[in-house]
Amino acid sequence: MAQLRRMDFHVEAKSSADKFFDAYKTKTHLMPKMSNQLIPDVKLLQGKSVTMKEMIEKIDDTNRTIVYKVLGGDCMEFYNSWNSIINVTQMGDGCLVKRTMEFEKKNDEAPDLVMYDDFFTTLIKNVDAFLLKN
């Protein structure tokens, strides 16, 4: 029987927490510009191309947290549900970006979401580099 699972990872960034959070909150349309080798015009270039349709479900400005709900796409082939949560915390002059994925597999043979770890880590680092230049 499928059960809800959770996977967390953390990435340190040099941008301030407010600036990084604002990029995810109000500038998602710039993601192809911020990380064009991963998301050029909303298409993945590295590795196998996967479609994902998601929406922002909740924004908590006080805690710098955004909850995304994955609605569809071939990335949902193995999952009944998938939420992705970004939380940004100030850390010195930079910030700590925590990405949490909560998901329910359709069955025990479905893979864990560890395959997206490198993708999201690289995306966070690319957004940080963009923010530091602009």
C-alpha positions as CSV (number, residue, x, y, z in Angstrom):
1,M,0.0,0.0,0.0
2,A,1.3,3.5,-0.9
3,Q,2.2,5.9,1.8
4,L,3.2,9.5,2.0
5,R,6.9,10.0,1.9
6,R,9.1,13.0,2.4
7,M,12.5,14.0,1.1
8,D,14.5,17.1,2.2
9,F,17.7,18.7,0.9
10,H,19.4,22.0,1.7
11,V,21.5,24.3,-0.5
12,E,23.5,27.3,0.8
13,A,23.2,30.4,-1.4
14,K,25.0,33.8,-1.3
15,S,22.0,35.9,-2.0
16,S,19.9,37.3,0.8
17,A,16.9,35.3,1.9
18,D,14.5,38.1,0.9
19,K,16.0,38.4,-2.5
20,F,16.0,34.7,-3.1
21,F,12.4,34.2,-1.8
22,D,11.2,37.1,-4.0
23,A,12.7,35.4,-7.1
24,Y,10.6,32.3,-6.5
25,K,7.5,34.3,-5.4
26,T,7.3,37.0,-8.1
27,K,9.9,36.2,-10.9
28,T,9.1,32.6,-11.8
29,H,8.6,33.8,-15.4
30,L,12.3,34.6,-15.4
31,M,13.4,31.0,-14.5
32,P,14.4,30.2,-18.2
33,K,16.7,33.3,-18.0
34,M,18.0,32.5,-14.5
35,S,18.7,28.8,-15.4
36,N,18.6,28.4,-19.1
37,Q,20.6,25.2,-19.3
38,L,17.9,23.5,-17.2
39,I,14.8,25.4,-18.1
40,P,15.0,27.0,-21.5
41,D,11.5,28.1,-22.3
42,V,10.2,25.6,-19.8
43,K,11.9,22.6,-21.4
44,L,14.6,20.5,-19.8
45,L,17.8,20.0,-21.7
46,Q,20.0,17.9,-19.4
47,G,18.9,14.3,-19.2
48,K,15.5,13.0,-20.2
49,S,12.9,15.7,-20.9
50,V,10.0,15.5,-18.4
51,T,6.8,17.6,-18.3
52,M,5.5,19.0,-15.1
53,K,2.4,21.1,-14.5
54,E,2.4,22.7,-11.1
55,M,0.7,25.6,-9.2
56,I,1.5,27.6,-6.2
57,E,-0.8,26.4,-3.5
58,K,0.3,28.6,-0.6
59,I,2.7,31.5,0.1
60,D,3.9,32.4,3.6
61,D,5.8,35.6,3.4
62,T,6.6,35.7,7.1
63,N,8.4,32.3,7.0
64,R,9.6,32.7,3.4
65,T,7.9,29.5,2.3
66,I,6.1,28.5,-0.9
67,V,4.2,25.3,-1.4
68,Y,3.8,24.0,-4.9
69,K,1.3,21.3,-5.9
70,V,2.2,19.2,-8.9
71,L,-1.0,18.8,-11.0
72,G,0.2,16.6,-13.9
73,G,2.6,15.8,-16.6
74,D,4.6,12.6,-17.2
75,C,6.5,13.2,-14.0
76,M,3.3,12.0,-12.2
77,E,3.3,8.6,-13.9
78,F,4.4,6.9,-10.6
79,Y,2.8,9.2,-8.0
80,N,-0.7,9.8,-6.6
81,S,0.4,13.2,-5.2
82,W,3.4,15.4,-5.1
83,N,4.0,18.7,-3.3
84,S,7.2,20.6,-3.3
85,I,8.0,23.1,-0.6
86,I,10.7,25.8,-0.7
87,N,11.7,27.5,2.5
88,V,14.4,30.2,2.6
89,T,16.2,31.2,5.8
90,Q,18.6,34.1,6.3
91,M,22.1,32.8,7.2
92,G,24.8,35.5,7.6
93,D,24.9,37.5,4.4
94,G,23.5,34.6,2.4
95,C,20.7,32.2,2.9
96,L,19.8,28.5,3.3
97,V,17.3,27.1,0.8
98,K,15.5,24.0,2.0
99,R,13.5,22.0,-0.6
100,T,11.1,19.4,0.7
101,M,9.2,17.0,-1.6
102,E,6.2,15.2,-0.2
103,F,4.9,12.5,-2.4
104,E,2.8,9.4,-2.4
105,K,3.9,6.5,-4.7
106,K,1.2,4.6,-6.7
107,N,3.0,1.4,-5.7
108,D,6.1,0.1,-4.0
109,E,8.0,-0.2,-7.4
110,A,7.7,3.6,-8.0
111,P,11.1,5.4,-7.7
112,D,11.8,7.9,-4.9
113,L,12.2,11.4,-6.0
114,V,16.0,11.4,-5.4
115,M,16.4,11.6,-9.2
116,Y,15.3,15.3,-9.0
117,D,17.8,16.2,-6.3
118,D,20.6,17.2,-8.7
119,F,18.1,19.1,-10.8
120,F,16.7,21.2,-8.0
121,T,20.2,21.8,-6.4
122,T,21.5,23.1,-9.8
123,L,18.4,25.2,-10.3
124,I,18.9,26.9,-6.8
125,K,22.6,27.5,-7.5
126,N,21.8,29.0,-11.0
127,V,19.1,31.3,-9.5
128,D,21.5,32.4,-6.8
129,A,24.2,33.2,-9.5
130,F,21.7,35.2,-11.5
131,L,20.6,37.2,-8.5
132,L,24.1,38.0,-7.5
133,K,24.8,39.4,-11.0
134,N,21.6,41.4,-11.3
